[in-house]
Amino acid sequence: MAQNIKVIGIGDEGQQSLLPIYEKWITESEILVGGERQLSFFPDYKGEKMVIKGGLLSLADRLKEETKRVVILASGDPLFYGIGSYLSKKMEVEIYPYLSSIQLAFARMKEGWQDAYFTSVHGRSIKGLAQRIDGRPKAALLTDEENNPAKIADYLLSFGFTEYKAFVAENLGGEDERCGWYDLSKMAETEFSPLNVVILKKMKEGPSWTFGIDDQEFYQRKPDKGLITKKEIRTLSISALRLREESVVWDIGTCTGSVAIEAAKIAREGAVYAIEKNEQDLENGQKNMKKFRVDATLVHGKAPDGLEEFPEPDAIFIGGTAGGMEDILDVCCSRLKPEGRIVLNAVTIENLVQAVEAFKTRGFETEITLAQISRSKPILNLTRFDALNPIYIITAERKKED
């Protein structure tokens, strides 16, 4: 079994960032593990140096069997998007953090960070960042060479994030440290060091929408307006999905994207995947995504074709099947995660019966709500009601085994 493994955080200034006791532990260790940059801070080290390359699984397997004294060097705080969390789940380690780059960046910015949102696009896709940070007073981002400040600025501007300014802190703690404020348009044109942190700060109020966005707010097909899941039906259907913040959601037959957009604002740490067969509706869906700051995956296709590219969902909304209900439900019911939910909207009695029977044969229990909605409408100095088409909202869950 591994003995005496210490994970020590280190700053960009190298040995100067270490407490004397940490330096003593490093000197007395027999194996020093770290990235090339961290190991370069110790040119006179007498023991074995081990460079971290590739995945951490092989490193963990190697260290599990190591009996020598090991010190692992990590950048900043090993438990903040670092290797500390991973290694501590695999073996017994002692962790000694340094200041994280985020903490140092807020110090240079001279502002508190208890109200900030933290996320990372370092080695990760930027997909979905829009809904994750929309409306946050402060958002701190760990970046990399691909998802650099200029790319982040271009991305945010494409969703209209003009109410934010950015504080970029480069080479924190090093000789080439540089910090400054940037408008997003200026940041998009500036080159930065690969080692940087971006903090976004909301300088004024931007657009915001509460749950149940009014239908007229969405771009819709003209002159055939109305091809949208109406607000009242939409809120009932999304409520039936029981989404969590990290849910993965499918929206089949997304049309204007209204359900996908509202779902993404709830599942902002998850992901939304939408499919639509009509090109004109797809174009409106894309425009709506930009307007409402939702970065969902929106594809052109007729389900079930294309669904194989989507990851396993926690929830599925089916707004339309275009006559292919059996094939679509084959895929949806087989791919749905345990304890997931499917909500299907049907307009006709025939589709209702077909859907309920199809779910039953696939081992799902259904609950049906008939929504008959009427909206008030002024007529001269009086008020009357206009009825919307009745909709069957079918909620399906896999039967629980006894």
N, C-alpha and C positions, 0 to 999 in steps of 0.2 A: 504494500500500500504506500501511496505517496506520503511523504513526511515534510512538514515545515515548508509549505509553499506560500509565498507572500506575493500579492499583487499590489504594486506600488504605482500610484499616479505620478506623472512627471510633467512639468511644463516645457514650453518651447525654449526656455533659457537653460535647460539641461540640469546639471548637477546643482546649480545655484537655487533651484526650486525645491530641493530636498532638505528635509530635516536631518541633522547629524546622525540620528539613530537609523534613518533610512539608508544613508550612505554606508554606515557600518554594516547593516544587513547585506547590502549589495556586495561590499568588499569580502564579507565572510561567506557568501554563497558560492556554490560550485557550478551552477548553471544559471546563466542570465538570458532570459527570453524576452523578445520584443520585436518591434518593427525596426527596419534598418535605421531610421532616423533616431529612434530612442537608443539603440545600441551604439550609435556613433558618438553619443555623449560620454562613452566610457572606453576610450581607446586603450587604456592601460589595464583593463580588466584581465585577471589571471586565469579565470576559469573558462568553461566552455560557453560559447555564445550560440544561441539558437534563434534564427530569424523566423518570425511568423510569416508564413506565406500561404495563400489559399485559404481553405476552410479551417475551422477550429476543431473539427472532430478528430482529426489525426493528432493534433497537438494534445487534446485532452486524453486520448488513448495512450499516448506516449507518457504523459506526466502522471497518469494514474499508477503506473508501475515504477515510477522513479523514486529512489530512496535517498538521493543526494539532496542537498539544500538548494532550493530553487527560488529565484526571484523573477517575477514577470513584470516587465515595465509596460505601462499603459498611458496613453495620452490623457491628461486631465483627470477627470473622475471616472474610474473604470466601471462604475455602475450607471453612468449616464450615457446611454447608447454605446457602451463599451463592452469589453470582453469579460468584465467582472461578473455580470449576471449569468452569462453562459457557463463560465468555468465553475462558479459556485454551485450550480446545479449538477455538475458532473463529479466534483471532488471537494475535499475539504481544503479551503483556502482562507487566508487572512487578507483583508482588503484595506489598503491605506490610501485614501483619495487625495489628490491635489485639487486645486480649484479647477472647475470645469471651464471650458472655453466660453460657455454661455454666461457663467457667473462673472468671468472677467470682462466679457463684452458689456454686460449691464453696469459694471463698475466704471468702465470707460465712458459709458453713456450717462452715468450719474443718475440713474433712475432705479426704482425698486423693481423687483421681478416676481413678487408674490402673485401678481395678477396676470402674469404672462401665460400664453399657451406655447407649448414646446413640441416641435416635430422635427423630423429628419428627412432630408432628401439625399443624404449621403449613401451612395450605393443602392438607392431605392428609386422607384418611379415617382415622377412628379404628379402622376395621375391622381386626381381627387383632391389636390391641395386647395383648390378654390373653395369648396364647401367646408373644408376643415378650418380655414382661417377666417372666413367671411364673418365680419362683425366683431372679431376679437379686438380688444383694446390694444393688446401687444401680442406679437407672435414671433418667437425665436426659432430660426431654422439653421440646422447643421447642413452644410453644402458639400459638394465635391466638384471635381473639374468639369464634369458634364453638366450637372445642375448647379451652375455657378450663378453669382448675383445677376449678371446680365440676362441669362436665360430665365431666371425667376421673375425679373422685371418684365420681360416680354410676355411671359405667361400671365402674370397678374394683370397687365394692361389689356390683354385680350379679353379679360372678363370685367373690365371697367373699374379696377381697384384704384381709382384716382384719389381717394380720401386718405391713402396711406403714404407715409414717408419711410425711408429705410435708413437704418444705421448699420454700416458695414465695418466690422472690426477684423483687420488682417494681421496675421503673424503675431498673435497676442503673446506678450511676454518676450518676444524675440527682438533682435536689433533692428529689424525692418518693420516693426509694428506701425500700422497706420489705421486710423479710425476716422470716420466722417459720416455726415448726413447726406442723403441723396434723394432727390425726386426720382420716382420710378423711371421716368423718361430719360433722365441723366444716367441712372444706374444701368439702363439697357445699353448705353453707349460706352461704358467704362470697362477697362480691363482690371482685374483684381488678382491678387496672389491666390494660388490654389488653397492656401490655409486661411479660411475666413469664416465668420459667422454673420448671418443677416438677422437683424431685428426689425420687424415691421411695427410701426406705431400709427394708430388711427388718429389723424389730426382733426378730422371733422366727421360729422355723421354722413354715412353713405346710405344707399337704398337698403330697405329691409322689408321683409314680407313675413307675416304670421301664417300659421298653419291654416289652410283653406284659402288659397289665393283665388281672387275673383276671376271668373272665366275670361272676361274681356281683357285681362292683363296679358294673356297669351297670344302669340302670333298663331293665326289659324288660317286654314285654307279658304280662299275667296273665289267665287261668291258663296261657296257652300259652308258658311260658318256653322258651327254646331258639332263638328266631328271632334269632340273633346269629352273626356270623362268629366261630367259636371261637378262643380265644387262640392255639393252636398253628397253625391255618390262617391266622389273621390275621398272625402274625409272619412266616410263610413268604411270604404274599402281598405284604406291605409290603416285605419284603426284596427280592422279585423286581422291585418297581417302581423300585428304585435311586434313591430320593429324595435330593435335595440340600436344603440349608437354604432356598434361594430357589425351590423348585419350586412350580408351579401344578398342583394335583391335582383331578381329578374323582372323586367317589364316587357311582356309579349304583346305586340300590337300597340306600340307606345304612342303613335300618331303625333300629337303636339308635344308629347313628353311631359304632360302635366303630372301624371302619377310618379314617373321617374324622378322628376324635379322635387316634388314634395317628399318622396321617400328618401332622396339623397340628403335633404336638409335634416332628417331625423337620423339616418344612418351615416353621419358625416365622417366617422372613423372606419366605416366599412366601404362598400363599393356597390354601384348600381350598373346593371347591364341591360340595355334596351334594344329591341329589334323592331323594325317597321318595314313593310313591303312597298309602301307607296312613296315614291321619290319626293313628291311635293310636300307630303306630311313630314318626311325625314328632314327636309330643308327647314321647315318651320320648327321642328324639334330642336335642331342645331341652334337656330336663332334664339329659341327660348332658353336653352342651356346657357348660352352666353349672357342673356339678360338676367337670369336668376342666379348666376354664379354657381352653376353645377357642372362639374367635370365628370360626367358619366360616360360610359362606353356605349356609343350609339351606332348600330350597324344596320346596313340595308340588306334585307332578306326576308324570306317567308318561312316562318317557323314551321316545322322543327329544324329546318336547315339553318345552320349557324349556331345553334344552341350548344353544339359540342365544343365550341371554343370558349364558352363561359365556364367559370369555376362553379363548384357546387354551391347552391343557394341556401340561405336560411328562410327566404320568403320569395314567393312568385306571385305576380299579378298578371292575370290574363284578361286583357280588355277586348280581344278579338281573336278568333281562330281561323277565319276565312275558309270554313268548311273542313279544316284538318284537325278537329278536336282530338280524335283518338290518337293520332300520331304525336300530337303535342303533349297530351297527358302521359303517353308512354314515357317520353323523355323527362317531363317534369316530375312525375311521381317516382321515377327511379333515381333521379339525381338529387332530389330534395334531401337536405340534411335531417337527421333525427330531430324530432320535435319541431320541425319546420311547418309552415303553413302555405297553402295555395288559396288565393282568392280569385274567383272567376266571375265576371259580370256577364249576364245573359239577358237578352231583350225578349226572346220568344219563349213560350211554354215548351216548344219542341227542344230548343237548346238546353233549357233547364233540365228536362227529363233526361236528355242524353248525357249531360254533364254529371248529374247525380248518379246515374247508373254506371257511368265510366269510372267515377271515383270509387264506387262501391266494389266493383270488380277488381280494383287495384288495391283493395285493403284500406281505403280511407273512409272516415266518417265525415258527414257533411252537416253544416248548419246553414239555413237559408233565411235571408232577410229580403222581403219584398219592399222596396223603397218607392213610395209614391209621393213625389215632391211637387209642391206648387209654390210659385213665387208671386209675391204681390206685384201689381202693375197699376199705375195711375190711369184713370180714365176720366177726363175732364177734372172735376174737383172731387172725384170719388176714387175708390180703390177696388180692384177686382184681383182674382188670382188666375195665373196661367199655369197649367199643369205641364210638368216635364214628363217624358216617357217613363213609364214604370220600369224599374230595373230589378232583376233578381241578383242579389249578391250572395254567391255561394262560397262558403269558407270550408276548406277541406283539411283535415288532419289525419295522419296515419293512426290507425287503431292501436291502442295500447295493449300489449300482450298481458294476459293474466299471469 
